[in-house]
Amino acid sequence: MPVIVLVGAQWGDEGKGKATDLLGDRLDYVVKFNGGNNAGHTVVIKGEKYALHLLPSGILTPGVTPVIGNGVVVDLAVLFQEIDGLEARGIDTSRLRISANAHVIPSYNRSLDKVSERYLGARRIGTTGRGIGPTYADKMNRMGVRIQDLFDESILRQKVEAALSFKNQVLSKIYNRQAVKPEDVVKELLSYVDRLRPYVGDTALELSEALDAGKVVLCEAGQATLLDVDHGTYPFVTSSNATAGGACTGSGIPPTRIDRVVAVLKAFTSRVGEGPFPTELHDKFGDYLREVGHEYGTTTGRPRRIGWLDLVIGRYAQRINGVTDFALTKLDNYDGLDEIPVCVAYDVNGVRHDEMPINQTDFHHAIPIFETLPGWKQDISGCRTFEDLPKDAQHFVEFVEQRLGARVSIVGVGPGREAVIERHSVLGDA
């Protein structure tokens, strides 16, 4: 049965949670395969808003098994805060599965993340300070702490002491911070063991068996294509692979099982943190789109940087991920505009670029080339078929589809679960 990979086509915050929720009743498993609590999904169900940071958004759908894959880094305090918050609102979280191979974010990595970002000053990356980067660095350096280590106190203590033998030197001698006691870290991590145990297993095996049994699995990326550590706007990226290839390494599902790649593309562009942003707006249109779209970080609350839709990065996302279907979200945010500029190419030192420039310097100096489309000046939030949309809104979708080179199968026209137009099923012919 099909595996669908769901990714973000921009710098995140495109509405991946809503896309997952739309498919929810047709899914059996939803797997988060990268990142940690440095990003989030906001899902609105019957007027109720749910902000998820670490848990897969499939946890909100009855009957779906949510999985935290081996490619995720887990802050255990945040994990149980989210679980408790959902349970208090009547959401059953007992189906949650967590890979024994996922890495844990220890307290010392949160400390290092915050102090190192402050130390960088004007050269800062714009991290959330939640210890994500240092934990992935530990993973690559083979000095990380995994979920399974918590069930063997001797191994856990050895790993923490080995990590702190170096990290305490950095904290105390470079950043003038107090050294961390290994026993304090071990005690904190062990305090989660009893509650954690029922959720933990060999999730790669479980997913393989589920697929053999005909179940439908969706792999859900945190962050987005332009934040991927290999394919994003480096160094202003996250610390993991947020593109479709990361679904395999972060879940244990082989690439031969993947049938569909769905990329979520917001009808305009936003990003949080530092880095180049060719279509960024510093005017009334940027302010308007930020406010009408409630563009503030799910995890941090930071106001997002806003720009017009950039189809150069959209095509790049299509190519890097092998996108079969796009989900175009927040089309309704344009309801109040007379005209809508769309970036179709860049001018870099007088040379037109229809594709992403090869180097960071050219991207930093890229000037957007726009085509302006007519607005529709009417409320589309009640539209439920493509034909319900005003002709100019239909033309906008068709223009985007033609320039991206892949079909736009889903169109979001409002914040609620029901405010969606499904033009093509991403499951029907998979």
C-alpha positions as CSV (number, residue, x, y, z in Angstrom):
1,M,0.0,0.0,0.0
2,P,1.1,3.6,-0.5
3,V,3.6,5.7,1.4
4,I,3.0,9.4,1.0
5,V,5.7,11.8,1.9
6,L,4.5,15.3,2.9
7,V,7.1,18.1,2.8
8,G,7.1,21.9,2.9
9,A,8.1,23.6,-0.4
10,Q,9.3,26.9,1.1
11,W,10.9,27.9,4.4
12,G,8.3,26.2,6.6
13,D,4.9,27.3,8.0
14,E,3.1,26.3,4.8
15,G,0.3,24.5,6.5
16,K,1.6,20.9,6.5
17,G,-0.5,20.1,9.5
18,K,-3.7,21.0,7.7
19,A,-2.7,18.8,4.7
20,T,-2.1,15.9,7.0
21,D,-5.4,16.5,8.8
22,L,-7.2,16.6,5.4
23,L,-5.9,13.1,4.6
24,G,-6.3,11.8,8.1
25,D,-9.3,9.5,7.8
26,R,-7.6,7.8,4.9
27,L,-4.3,7.2,6.7
28,D,-3.3,4.5,9.2
29,Y,0.1,5.9,10.3
30,V,1.6,9.4,10.3
31,V,5.4,9.4,10.8
32,K,7.4,12.5,11.9
33,F,10.9,11.8,10.4
34,N,13.1,14.8,11.2
35,G,13.6,17.8,13.4
36,G,12.4,18.3,16.9
37,N,10.4,20.9,18.8
38,N,12.0,23.7,16.9
39,A,9.0,24.0,14.6
40,G,5.3,23.3,14.8
41,H,2.0,22.6,13.1
42,T,-1.2,24.4,13.8
43,V,-4.4,22.5,13.1
44,V,-7.9,23.9,13.5
45,I,-10.7,21.4,14.1
46,K,-14.2,22.6,14.6
47,G,-12.9,26.0,15.7
48,E,-10.5,24.5,18.1
49,K,-6.8,25.3,17.5
50,Y,-4.1,22.7,18.3
51,A,-0.5,23.7,18.2
52,L,1.8,20.7,17.9
53,H,5.6,21.1,18.2
54,L,7.0,17.6,18.6
55,L,4.1,15.2,18.1
56,P,3.0,14.2,14.6
57,S,-0.2,15.9,13.6
58,G,-1.8,12.6,13.0
59,I,-2.2,12.3,16.7
60,L,-5.4,14.4,16.3
61,T,-7.1,11.8,14.1
62,P,-8.8,8.9,15.8
63,G,-7.6,5.6,14.5
64,V,-4.3,6.9,13.2
65,T,-1.1,5.7,14.8
66,P,1.4,8.6,15.2
67,V,5.1,7.7,15.0
68,I,8.1,9.7,16.1
69,G,10.8,8.2,13.8
70,N,14.5,7.6,14.4
71,G,15.4,10.8,12.6
72,V,13.7,13.0,15.2
73,V,15.5,14.6,18.2
74,V,13.3,14.5,21.3
75,D,13.0,16.9,24.2
76,L,11.3,14.6,26.7
77,A,9.9,17.5,28.8
78,V,8.3,19.0,25.8
79,L,7.0,15.6,24.7
80,F,5.1,15.0,27.9
81,Q,3.9,18.6,28.1
82,E,2.3,18.1,24.7
83,I,0.8,14.7,25.7
84,D,-0.6,16.2,28.9
85,G,-2.0,19.2,27.0
86,L,-3.8,17.0,24.5
87,E,-5.1,14.5,27.1
88,A,-6.6,17.4,29.0
89,R,-8.5,18.3,25.9
90,G,-9.8,14.8,25.4
91,I,-7.3,13.6,22.8
92,D,-6.2,10.0,23.1
93,T,-2.4,9.8,22.8
94,S,-2.0,6.1,23.8
95,R,-1.4,5.1,20.2
96,L,1.9,7.1,20.0
97,R,5.0,5.1,19.0
98,I,8.5,6.4,19.4
99,S,11.6,4.9,17.8
100,A,14.1,3.5,20.2
101,N,16.8,4.9,17.9
102,A,15.6,8.5,18.1
103,H,18.0,10.9,19.9
104,V,17.3,12.7,23.1
105,I,17.9,16.4,23.6
106,P,19.8,16.7,26.9
107,S,19.7,19.9,29.0
108,Y,23.3,20.7,28.2
109,N,22.6,21.0,24.5
110,R,19.8,23.5,25.1
111,S,22.3,25.6,27.1
112,L,25.0,25.4,24.4
113,D,22.5,26.3,21.7
114,K,21.4,29.5,23.5
115,V,24.8,30.7,24.5
116,S,26.5,30.0,21.2
117,E,23.8,31.8,19.3
118,R,24.2,34.9,21.5
119,Y,27.9,34.6,21.1
120,L,27.6,34.8,17.3
121,G,25.9,38.2,17.5
122,A,25.3,39.7,14.0
123,R,26.4,36.3,12.5
124,R,23.7,34.4,14.3
125,I,21.7,31.8,12.3
126,G,18.4,32.5,14.0
127,T,17.9,29.1,15.8
128,T,15.1,28.6,18.3
129,G,17.7,27.8,21.0
130,R,16.1,24.4,21.8
131,G,19.2,22.3,21.5
132,I,18.3,20.8,18.1
133,G,21.6,21.6,16.3
134,P,23.9,20.5,19.1
135,T,22.0,17.2,19.4
136,Y,22.3,16.5,15.7
137,A,26.0,17.4,16.0
138,D,26.3,14.8,18.8
139,K,24.6,12.3,16.6
140,M,27.1,12.8,13.8
141,N,30.0,12.8,16.3
142,R,28.8,9.5,17.7
143,M,28.4,10.9,21.2
144,G,24.6,11.3,21.3
145,V,22.1,9.9,23.8
146,R,19.3,7.7,22.3
147,I,15.9,6.9,23.6
148,Q,17.0,3.2,24.2
149,D,19.9,4.4,26.3
150,L,17.5,5.5,29.0
151,F,16.6,1.9,29.7
152,D,20.2,1.0,30.6
153,E,21.5,3.4,33.4
154,S,25.1,2.3,33.0
155,I,25.2,3.1,29.3
156,L,23.3,6.4,29.9
157,R,25.8,7.5,32.5
158,Q,28.8,6.6,30.4
159,K,27.4,8.6,27.4
160,V,26.5,11.7,29.5
161,E,29.9,11.7,31.2
162,A,31.7,11.3,27.9
163,A,29.7,14.2,26.3
164,L,30.2,16.5,29.3
165,S,33.9,15.9,29.5
166,F,34.2,18.1,26.4
167,K,31.1,20.2,26.6
168,N,31.8,21.4,30.1
169,Q,35.1,22.7,28.9
170,V,33.3,24.7,26.2
171,L,30.7,26.0,28.6
172,S,33.1,27.1,31.3
173,K,36.2,28.1,29.4
174,I,34.7,29.7,26.3
175,Y,31.3,30.9,27.4
176,N,32.1,31.5,31.1
177,R,29.1,29.4,32.1
178,Q,28.8,27.0,35.0
179,A,29.7,23.4,34.3
180,V,26.9,20.8,34.2
181,K,27.0,17.9,36.6
182,P,26.6,14.5,34.9
183,E,24.5,13.1,37.7
184,D,21.9,15.9,37.3
185,V,21.5,15.1,33.7
186,V,21.2,11.4,34.3
187,K,18.7,11.9,37.1
188,E,16.5,14.1,34.9
189,L,16.5,11.7,32.0
190,L,15.8,8.7,34.2
191,S,12.8,10.4,35.6
192,Y,11.0,9.9,32.3
193,V,11.7,6.1,31.9
194,D,8.6,4.6,33.4
195,R,6.2,6.9,31.5
196,L,8.2,6.6,28.3
197,R,8.5,2.8,28.2
198,P,5.0,2.0,26.7
199,Y,5.6,4.2,23.7
200,V,9.0,2.9,22.6
201,G,9.7,0.2,20.0
202,D,11.3,-0.8,16.7
203,T,9.2,1.6,14.7
204,A,11.0,0.7,11.4
205,L,9.9,-2.9,11.8
206,E,6.4,-1.9,12.8
207,L,6.0,0.3,9.7
208,S,7.3,-2.4,7.4
209,E,4.8,-4.9,8.8
210,A,2.0,-2.3,8.5
211,L,2.8,-1.7,4.9
212,D,2.9,-5.5,4.2
213,A,-0.6,-5.6,5.8
214,G,-1.9,-3.0,3.4
215,K,-1.8,0.0,5.7
216,V,-1.4,3.6,4.4
217,V,1.5,5.6,5.8
218,L,2.2,9.3,5.6
219,C,5.7,10.6,6.4
220,E,5.5,14.2,7.6
221,A,8.5,16.5,7.5
222,G,9.3,19.1,10.0
223,Q,10.6,22.4,8.6
224,A,10.8,22.6,4.8
225,T,12.8,22.2,1.6
226,L,14.7,25.6,1.9
227,L,15.7,24.7,5.4
228,D,17.1,21.3,4.6
229,V,20.7,21.0,5.8
230,D,21.9,19.8,2.4
231,H,19.5,21.4,-0.1
232,G,18.4,24.5,1.8
233,T,19.7,28.1,1.9
234,Y,22.8,27.0,3.9
235,P,23.9,28.1,6.5
236,F,20.5,29.5,7.3
237,V,19.0,26.0,7.6
238,T,17.9,23.5,10.1
239,S,20.1,20.6,11.2
240,S,18.3,17.7,9.5
241,N,17.0,16.6,6.1
242,A,13.5,18.0,5.7
243,T,13.2,16.9,2.0
244,A,11.6,13.7,0.7
245,G,14.9,11.8,0.9
246,G,15.0,12.4,4.6
247,A,11.8,10.4,5.0
248,C,13.7,7.2,4.3
249,T,16.6,7.8,6.6
250,G,14.4,9.3,9.3
251,S,11.8,6.5,9.4
252,G,13.5,3.3,8.2
253,I,11.0,3.1,5.2
254,P,12.9,2.3,2.0
255,P,12.6,4.5,-1.1
256,T,11.0,1.7,-3.1
257,R,7.9,2.0,-0.9
258,I,7.2,5.7,-1.6
259,D,4.3,6.3,-4.1
260,R,3.5,10.0,-3.7
261,V,5.4,13.2,-2.6
262,V,3.0,16.0,-1.6
263,A,4.6,19.4,-1.2
264,V,2.7,22.2,0.6
265,L,3.1,25.6,-0.9
266,K,1.7,28.7,0.7
267,A,0.1,31.2,-1.7
268,F,2.7,33.7,-0.5
269,T,6.0,33.1,1.2
270,S,7.2,33.4,4.8
271,R,10.3,32.6,6.8
272,V,11.5,32.9,10.3
273,G,15.1,33.6,11.2
274,E,18.0,35.0,9.3
275,G,19.0,34.5,5.6
276,P,18.3,35.8,2.1
277,F,14.6,36.2,1.0
278,P,14.3,37.6,-2.5
279,T,10.6,38.5,-2.4
280,E,10.5,39.8,1.1
281,L,8.1,42.7,1.7
282,H,8.7,45.7,4.0
283,D,5.5,47.5,3.2
284,K,1.8,47.6,3.8
285,F,1.3,44.4,1.7
286,G,3.7,42.5,3.9
287,D,1.9,43.7,7.0
288,Y,-1.5,42.9,5.5
289,L,-0.5,39.3,4.7
290,R,1.1,38.8,8.1
291,E,-2.0,39.9,9.9
292,V,-4.7,38.3,7.7
293,G,-2.7,35.1,7.8
294,H,-1.8,35.2,11.5
295,E,1.8,34.7,10.5
296,Y,3.5,34.3,13.9
297,G,5.6,31.3,14.8
298,T,3.7,28.3,16.2
299,T,6.7,27.5,18.5
300,T,8.3,30.8,19.1
301,G,5.6,33.4,18.5
302,R,8.0,35.4,16.4
303,P,6.5,37.5,13.6
304,R,7.3,35.8,10.3
305,R,9.0,37.6,7.5
306,I,6.6,37.9,4.6
307,G,7.0,38.0,0.8
308,W,5.2,37.4,-2.5
309,L,4.9,33.8,-3.8
310,D,8.2,32.7,-5.3
311,L,7.8,30.1,-8.0
312,V,11.6,29.8,-8.5
313,I,11.9,28.1,-5.1
314,G,8.6,26.3,-5.8
315,R,10.2,24.7,-8.9
316,Y,13.3,23.9,-7.0
317,A,11.2,22.1,-4.3
318,Q,9.5,20.2,-7.1
319,R,12.8,19.0,-8.5
320,I,14.6,18.2,-5.2
321,N,11.7,16.3,-3.7
322,G,10.2,14.7,-6.9
323,V,6.9,16.3,-6.1
324,T,3.8,14.5,-7.6
325,D,1.2,16.8,-6.0
326,F,1.2,20.3,-4.6
327,A,-1.1,21.6,-1.8
328,L,-1.6,25.3,-2.2
329,T,-2.6,26.8,1.1
330,K,-4.0,30.2,2.2
331,L,-5.3,31.3,-1.2
332,D,-8.0,33.2,0.7
333,N,-5.4,35.5,2.2
334,Y,-5.5,37.3,-1.2
335,D,-9.2,38.0,-1.1
336,G,-8.7,41.7,-0.3
337,L,-6.1,42.5,-3.0
338,D,-6.7,44.0,-6.5
339,E,-3.5,42.6,-7.9
340,I,-1.1,39.8,-7.0
341,P,2.6,39.9,-8.0
342,V,4.1,36.4,-8.4
343,C,7.9,35.9,-8.7
344,V,8.7,33.8,-11.8
345,A,12.4,34.4,-12.1
346,Y,15.4,36.3,-10.7
347,D,17.6,39.0,-12.0
348,V,21.2,38.5,-10.8
349,N,23.6,41.2,-12.0
350,G,21.6,41.6,-15.2
351,V,21.3,37.9,-15.9
352,R,17.9,36.2,-15.8
353,H,17.7,33.0,-13.7
354,D,14.6,30.8,-14.1
355,E,16.0,28.3,-11.6
356,M,17.7,28.6,-8.3
357,P,21.2,30.2,-8.5
358,I,24.0,27.8,-7.9
359,N,25.7,29.8,-5.2
360,Q,24.8,31.6,-2.0
361,T,26.1,34.9,-3.2
362,D,23.9,35.0,-6.3
363,F,20.8,34.0,-4.3
364,H,21.6,36.7,-1.8
365,H,21.7,39.3,-4.6
366,A,18.7,38.0,-6.6
367,I,16.1,40.5,-7.6
368,P,12.7,39.0,-8.2
369,I,11.1,39.3,-11.6
370,F,7.3,39.5,-11.2
371,E,4.3,38.7,-13.3
372,T,1.2,40.4,-11.9
373,L,-2.1,38.5,-11.8
374,P,-5.5,40.0,-11.2
375,G,-7.1,39.6,-7.8
376,W,-10.7,38.5,-7.3
377,K,-11.9,40.8,-4.4
378,Q,-14.4,38.3,-2.9
379,D,-14.6,35.9,0.0
380,I,-13.6,32.4,-1.2
381,S,-13.7,30.7,2.2
382,G,-17.0,29.0,1.4
383,C,-15.8,27.5,-1.9
384,R,-15.7,23.7,-1.9
385,T,-15.1,22.9,-5.5
386,F,-12.6,24.4,-8.0
387,E,-15.6,25.6,-10.1
388,D,-16.9,27.6,-7.0
389,L,-13.8,29.8,-7.1
390,P,-13.9,33.1,-9.0
391,K,-12.4,32.9,-12.5
392,D,-9.4,35.0,-11.4
393,A,-8.7,32.7,-8.5
394,Q,-8.9,29.7,-10.8
395,H,-6.5,31.4,-13.1
396,F,-4.1,32.0,-10.2
397,V,-4.1,28.3,-9.3
398,E,-3.7,27.2,-13.0
399,F,-0.8,29.7,-13.5
400,V,1.0,28.3,-10.4
401,E,0.4,24.7,-11.5
402,Q,1.8,25.4,-15.0
403,R,4.9,27.1,-13.7
404,L,5.6,24.4,-11.1
405,G,5.4,21.5,-13.5
406,A,3.3,19.4,-11.1
407,R,-0.4,19.3,-10.4
408,V,-2.0,21.4,-7.7
409,S,-4.2,18.8,-6.1
410,I,-5.3,20.6,-2.9
411,V,-6.3,24.2,-2.4
412,G,-6.8,25.7,1.0
413,V,-9.3,28.5,1.2
414,G,-9.6,29.1,5.0
415,P,-8.3,28.1,8.4
416,G,-10.7,25.3,9.3
417,R,-10.5,21.6,8.4
418,E,-13.4,21.9,6.0
419,A,-12.1,24.9,4.1
420,V,-10.3,22.9,1.4
421,I,-10.8,22.1,-2.2
422,E,-9.5,18.7,-3.3
423,R,-9.0,18.8,-7.0
424,H,-7.3,15.4,-7.3
425,S,-6.9,12.6,-4.8
426,V,-3.3,12.0,-3.8
427,L,-4.3,8.5,-2.8
428,G,-6.9,7.4,-5.3
429,D,-4.5,6.3,-8.0
430,A,-1.4,5.6,-5.9
